[in-house]
Amino acid sequence: MLCAIYKSSKKDGAYLYIPKKDDFSQVPDTLMQMFGKPTMVMVIKLDGRKLAQVDIEKVRQSMNSEGYFLQLPPPPKNLLEEYKEQKARQKSE
């Protein structure tokens, strides 16, 4: 399965995967408005490949059922909570 990947001009770290290059017909208009102008990153063959940030099976399933897959960046780390957990661990040692 071939897949075209585009990055968002509005949301840093957001990527849109579609089965055909420049065919955004399956992507909802509201999503395209939030995504901004798509910038082509690459076209890849999904078969036998691993992706760094997402499960390739989720990409395939979403593209087959929805016609696209949206990859969002992971949520930012809560450094204060990490610090509190680290301090609590240090106290219990």
C-alpha positions in Angstrom: 0.0 0.0 0.0 1.4 3.4 -1.0 0.9 6.4 1.2 1.5 10.1 0.8 2.5 12.0 3.9 2.0 15.7 4.4 3.0 18.0 7.3 0.7 20.7 8.7 1.4 24.4 8.3 -0.6 25.2 11.4 0.1 22.4 13.9 3.7 21.5 14.5 4.3 17.8 14.6 0.9 16.9 12.8 1.1 14.7 9.7 -1.6 13.6 7.4 -1.4 10.2 5.6 -3.5 9.7 2.5 -3.5 6.8 -0.1 -3.1 9.0 -3.2 -0.8 12.0 -3.6 -2.7 15.3 -3.5 -6.1 13.6 -3.2 -7.7 15.1 -0.1 -11.2 14.2 -1.1 -11.7 11.8 1.9 -10.4 14.3 4.4 -13.2 16.3 6.1 -13.1 20.1 5.4 -13.0 21.0 9.1 -9.9 18.9 9.5 -8.3 20.5 6.4 -9.0 24.0 7.9 -7.4 23.1 11.2 -4.5 21.3 9.4 -3.7 24.3 7.2 -1.8 24.1 3.9 -0.4 20.6 3.6 3.2 20.3 2.6 4.4 17.1 1.0 6.9 15.2 3.0 7.2 11.9 1.2 5.5 9.0 -0.5 6.2 5.6 1.1 5.3 2.0 0.7 3.7 0.8 3.9 4.3 -2.9 3.4 7.2 -4.3 5.5 7.9 -0.9 7.1 8.0 0.5 10.6 7.2 4.1 11.5 8.9 5.9 14.3 5.9 7.6 15.9 2.9 5.5 15.0 1.8 1.9 14.7 1.7 1.1 11.0 -1.4 -1.1 11.5 -3.4 1.8 12.8 -2.3 3.8 9.8 -3.5 1.1 7.4 -6.8 0.6 9.3 -7.6 4.3 9.3 -6.7 4.7 5.7 -8.9 1.8 4.7 -11.9 2.8 6.8 -11.6 6.7 6.8 -9.5 7.4 3.7 -6.8 9.1 5.7 -4.8 9.0 9.0 -3.9 11.9 11.2 -0.8 11.7 13.3 -0.6 14.2 16.1 2.4 15.0 18.2 2.6 13.4 21.7 1.3 15.6 24.5 4.0 17.7 26.2 5.5 16.2 29.4 4.4 17.6 32.7 7.8 18.3 34.1 6.4 19.4 37.5 4.6 16.0 38.0 7.8 14.2 36.9 9.8 16.1 39.4 7.3 15.4 42.2 7.3 11.7 41.4 11.1 11.6 41.3 11.3 13.3 44.8 8.7 10.9 46.2 10.8 8.0 44.9 13.9 9.4 46.5 12.2 9.8 49.9 11.0 6.2 49.9 14.5 4.8 49.2 
